[in-house]
Amino acid sequence: MLAYRHAFHAGNHADVLKHLVLTRVLRYMAEKDKPFTLIDTHAGAGGYSVEGRYAQKKGEYGEGIARLYDRKDLPAPLADYIDLVRAFNPDGQLRQYPGSPAIANLLLRETDRLRAYELHSTDHRILASYLDTRAQTQVRDTDGFAAIKAELPSPTRRAALLMDPSYEIKSDYGKVLAALREALERAPDTVVMVWYPQLQLLESTQLAARLKGSADAAAKKGWLHVRLTVAAPADRPDGKGLGMLGSGMFIANPPFTLHDELAECLPLLVEKLGQYDGANYVLEQKAA
Ligand SMILES: C[S@@+](CC[C@H](N)C(=O)[O-])C[C@H]1O[C@@H](n2cnc3c(N)ncnc32)[C@H](O)[C@@H]1O
């Protein structure tokens, strides 16, 4: 039984960072005529109402997408992502927020393949019905981590993988690391995107270094790591806190354009999404 429902968190600062990166990667991959495959191992329901009771309960989108949605002065990569969110809101008012498979549905071409995995039965049903008529698409209700073996190497050869678990179970940290290694072993040029929460928890603080070590050994085109910190660490004597301070994305085999695109957007994200004076970002990359 899975307790996590992304509907509570849709459109928060972590979704903004994740979906900005996803948008840039998919745009880049669609520049070449040759089709590619996107494997979304933890796909969620596909779309979320920010007016619904789930999103309203926590109001996280208010400190995320809502702070950017009406702005007209955004750097081009952010403006492109916001335009995609606008495409989900035909009357202009922010009512719906697209999840990763919905963004993929907009950006993938008819010849590109989409493989979406979602274990929660309700979210799986919603997603399967949403993508029902999309060509070249399969929506599965099986373990997304186990998908690596089934999906890679892909028949299209070109592939991107988004790994976006909830990390409510600590074993997810070890699983993303193992899945990154397995993906790069099976197809070393796969663009692997791993999202992670920035928490005051050893597993979280160590994850980026571990992912870098694995990508150093196996990624054909290096890696990029971006982290956006929006909230202050909890002031507890044990140095631990429960809340998410921010989040990060680790990308193996990133598009060569990604670093500069993110560098253009991150100062504004810190300014608009930061919840304290110390809000900051990290952007680092290593060529192969
Ligand atoms: C953070 S949410 C995904 C959000 C989505 N990627 C997006 O960007 O819109 C994580 C999802 O993974 C699902 N999930 C948890 N464990 C899973 C597993 N082993 N395989 C596939 N889905 C899983 C949860 O039910 C939840 O919907």
The ligand as an SDF file (V2000), in Angstrom:
LIG
                    3D

 27 29  0  0  0  0  0  0  0  0999 V2000
    7.1870   11.9860   -6.9230 C   0  0  0  0  0  0  0  0  0  0  0  0
    5.8510   11.0720   -7.5500 S   0  0  0  0  0  0  0  0  0  0  0  0
    6.0630   11.1700   -9.2930 C   0  0  0  0  0  0  0  0  0  0  0  0
    5.7980   12.4890   -9.9050 C   0  0  0  0  0  0  0  0  0  0  0  0
    5.9730   12.5410  -11.3970 C   0  0  0  0  0  0  0  0  0  0  0  0
    7.2330   11.9450  -11.8180 N   0  0  0  0  0  0  0  0  0  0  0  0
    5.9270   13.9670  -11.8980 C   0  0  0  0  0  0  0  0  0  0  0  0
    6.9860   14.5790  -12.0850 O   0  0  0  0  0  0  0  0  0  0  0  0
    4.8360   14.4460  -12.1490 O   0  0  0  0  0  0  0  0  0  0  0  0
    6.3550    9.4070   -7.2670 C   0  0  0  0  0  0  0  0  0  0  0  0
    5.3580    8.3740   -7.7560 C   0  0  0  0  0  0  0  0  0  0  0  0
    5.9780    7.0900   -7.7470 O   0  0  0  0  0  0  0  0  0  0  0  0
    5.0030    6.1030   -7.4290 C   0  0  0  0  0  0  0  0  0  0  0  0
    5.7840    4.9240   -6.9940 N   0  0  0  0  0  0  0  0  0  0  0  0
    6.3190    4.6620   -5.7810 C   0  0  0  0  0  0  0  0  0  0  0  0
    7.1010    3.5580   -5.8440 N   0  0  0  0  0  0  0  0  0  0  0  0
    7.0850    3.1370   -7.1390 C   0  0  0  0  0  0  0  0  0  0  0  0
    7.7440    2.0930   -7.8590 C   0  0  0  0  0  0  0  0  0  0  0  0
    8.5890    1.2490   -7.2380 N   0  0  0  0  0  0  0  0  0  0  0  0
    7.5080    1.9680   -9.1840 N   0  0  0  0  0  0  0  0  0  0  0  0
    6.6630    2.8210   -9.8410 C   0  0  0  0  0  0  0  0  0  0  0  0
    6.0130    3.8460   -9.2060 N   0  0  0  0  0  0  0  0  0  0  0  0
    6.2280    3.9990   -7.8790 C   0  0  0  0  0  0  0  0  0  0  0  0
    4.1590    6.7880   -6.3760 C   0  0  0  0  0  0  0  0  0  0  0  0
    2.8780    6.1860   -6.3060 O   0  0  0  0  0  0  0  0  0  0  0  0
    4.1170    8.2300   -6.8920 C   0  0  0  0  0  0  0  0  0  0  0  0
    2.9850    8.4490   -7.7000 O   0  0  0  0  0  0  0  0  0  0  0  0
  1  2  1  0
  2  3  1  0
  2 10  1  0
  3  4  1  0
  4  5  1  0
  5  6  1  0
  5  7  1  0
  7  8  2  0
  7  9  1  0
 10 11  1  0
 11 12  1  0
 11 26  1  0
 12 13  1  0
 13 14  1  0
 13 24  1  0
 14 15  1  0
 14 23  1  0
 15 16  2  0
 16 17  1  0
 17 18  1  0
 17 23  2  0
 18 19  1  0
 18 20  2  0
 20 21  1  0
 21 22  2  0
 22 23  1  0
 24 25  1  0
 24 26  1  0
 26 27  1  0
M  CHG  2   2   1   9  -1
M  END
$$$$
